Amino acid sequence: MATSEIGDARALLDWYAAMGVDEAIGEEPVDSFAPLVPEIAKAKPAPRQAAPNRAIAAASSFDRGSIGEATSLAALEALVGQFDGCGLKRTAKSLCFSRGSEQARLMLIGEAPGRDEDLQGKPFVGRAGQLLDRMLAAIGLDETSIYITNTVYWRPPGNRTPTGEEIEACAPFLARQIELLEPQVLVLLGGAAAKSILGVSEGIMRLRGKWLSYRGAAGDIPTLATLHPAYLLRNSADKRLAWRDLLLVKKALETP
């Protein structure tokens, strides 16, 4: 490879790192500097295949009406695993459906799984999740008394923000997830989760610290938006604001 090509390759890798790319998705390396070849010239004759199995074809399709027929969180998770309508599934390693107790009175919803979550298949298990666990422990809660999920169930490449289309694709599952859990209190971690779930436009600093309401199938659920633990890792001075929010949650859970 020529010296100029090596320099170009290094510049490209530096740009990838700046954009948050931390892993390769494809099985084979790609020469980004190779001349473009028309797809027609590269195309190979397709091998002869047997007639498609109708049962397999039917299983690959997805009936969104079946979401409401899921009578348990386990059944809903199985449906999410079959769902191919969110593009994030194609680049993620794992489905990150939930973490915690299915009898929890407190449900927390974040934005999206990150790298650690993608590797372990559970939401909030990285540095931000560990901070969240310590915060909840400070008000007497642990994984046996909480339930955690995200607005999308697969990690966006490079930990980018999920698009509106990706959030919308997962929204019917999340609504049913809330309906099946029937939490006493709902906590939205960060402005992105608050905006998508409550349909508001205000920033998190305007939303946090006051009770809002989520219109559930069985009635309104008291809802509190607070600062995302990933934000708190970068802005430790604002942990005092998150602590005030946690005290509101604690009081609400103690109220019959």
N, C-alpha and C positions, 0 to 999 in steps of 0.2 A: 504493500500500500504506500502511495506517495506521501511525502511529508505534509502536503496541503490537506490530503484526505484525513490523515491522522488528526490534524488540527481541527478540521471540521467535525470529526467524530467526537473529539473531546468537548467542543463547544456544544454539540447536541446533547451530550450526556449532562453537561453542566445545566443546560436549560431544563432537561427532564427533572433533575434534582431540585431546581428552583420551583418547578411547578408541582412538586410533591410526589413525583413518581418514585416508588421505592421497591418495585418488583416487576419482573417481566411476566407477561400473560401468556404469550405464545410458547409452543413447545419447541419451535425451531427459530434460530436467529434470523433476522431480516437485514439484508444489505440495503440501507436507506439511500445509498449513493449509486446503486446500480441503475443503468438506463431503464426507463419505463418500457415495458413490452406490452403491446395491445393484448387484451384478454383473449381475443379470438385466437391469436397465435399461440398463447400458452394453454389454451383449453385442450383437454384430453378426452377421448371418447369415453363416455360413461359406461362402466361395466354393466352387463345385463343383470337385472335383479328379478327376484321372484315378485309376484303380485303382492302389494302391501297388505299387511295383516290389519284387518279392519278393527280388531279389538285394540291393537297398539295405537292406531290412528285416533280412535275414540278417546283413549286414555290421555293422549297428548293434548287434546283440546280441553278447554276449561269452560265450564258453565258458571258464570258469575252468580247466577241465582242460587247456586248451592252454598254460597257463603252463609246465608241465613239459616240453612239447614244444619250447619255445624252445631252440635249440642254440647260440645266440650272444647276446652282450649287445645287439647291434644288433637281432636278432629280438625280444628281450624288450622293448627300448625301443619298437619298433613296436607291440607288444601293449599296452603301457601307454598309448600314444597313442590306441588304439582304445577303451580302457576308460572307461566312463561311470559306474562304480559308486562313485566318490568325488566328493562334492559340491563339493570345492574346485576341480575342473576347470571348473565353470561360472562361477566368478568370477575365475579366474587368466588372465593373458595368455599365459603360456608353460608348457610342460612342462619341468621341470628334472630330467632323468634322472641325469646324471652329469658328472663332469669328471675328466680324467686319463687314465692309460694302462690299457688292458685287459690288459696283462701285469704290472701292479703286484703286488708282494708285500704291500703295505700298503694296507688299505682303511679309510677313515674315514667314519663315518656320523653326521650331525647330525640336527637335529629337523625343520626345514622351511625352504623357500626364503623369502627376504625380498623387498623391493621391487626391489633391484638384480638379484637372481637372476631374478625374474619378468621383468624387462625384457630380460635377456640370454639367458635360457633355460639357465643353468648354475648349479649350486650353489656357494655360497661364493665369490662374486666381489665382494661389497661390502666394507665396512670390516672386518668380522669375517673374511671370507675372505682379505683382504690380510694381516691379522695372522697368520692360520693359515699362509699361504705363507711368511712370514718366519720363523715358528717352525720349520717343517719344513726350511727352507733352513739353519737353524742346526745341523741334524744331517745335512746333506748330501743332502736330498731335494727334489725339485721335481716338476712336473706330469708328467714322464716316468717317475716311479717311484712315484707314488701314484694312488689312485682314490678319488673322493669322491662321496657321495650323501647322501640324507636319508631319514627314515622315511616322509615323504610327498613326492610329486613335484610338487605345486602349492602356490603361496603361499596361506596362509590370509588372508582379508580383514583389513586393518589389522595384519598380522603377529601376529595372536592365536595362542595355543597350539592346535595341532590337537587335535581331539577324539579320544577313544578309538575311535570308529567310523571316523573318517577314517584313523587309523593302521592299524586292523585291515583296512580295505579295501585298503590298499597292501601289507600285510604279506606276502602270498603272492609278490608280485613281488619284494620286497626279499629274501626267503629264496632265491628262484631267482637273483637277482642275485649274492648271496654265493656260491651254489653254482657259478655259471658262472665267476666270477672266481677262486675258490679262493685267497684270500689267505693268506699265511703268518701275518700278524698283523692283528687287527681292533681298531680304536680307535673308541670311542664318545664323541662330543663332547657332553658335558652330561648331566645327570641324566635328562632326558626320553627321550633315545635309549637310555640304559642300561636304564631301567626297562621300556621297551616291547620291547626286543630280548632282554634277559636274563630278563624276568619277575620282577624283584626290586622291593622296596619301599624299600630304603635310599636315603638322599640321596647326592648326588654326593660330598660330602666324606667319607663313609664308604666309598664304592666306589672312589674314585680311589687311584692309587698301589699297587695290588696286582693281580696277574694273576687273571683270571677265565676262564671258558670258554664258548664258544658251540658248541652241538651242531649241527654242519653235517651235510649228507648224506654227506660223505666222511670224517667224523670230527670230533673237537673242534678248535676253532681258538682259540689263545691270544688273549685279549681283554682290553683295558685301557680302563677308563673314565677320562676326564679332563675338565677344565674346558672349557666351551664358550668359544671365542674372543670371542663377544659379551659374555660375563660378564667376561672379562679386560679388555675395553675399559673397563668400568666399575669394575673392582677390580684395578688394576695391581699391587698388593702381592702378589696371589696368582699372579702370573706365575712366581714361584719354584717353586710347587707344580707348575705345568704343565711347567716345565723338567725337574723330576725325573722326571715321567712320560715326557717325550720321550726322556730318557736311557735309560729302561727299554726303550722302543720301539727305539731305536738298537741297543742291545745284543742284543735279540731278533732283529732283522733280520740282524745280523752272525753270529749263531749258526747253523751248518748245520742 
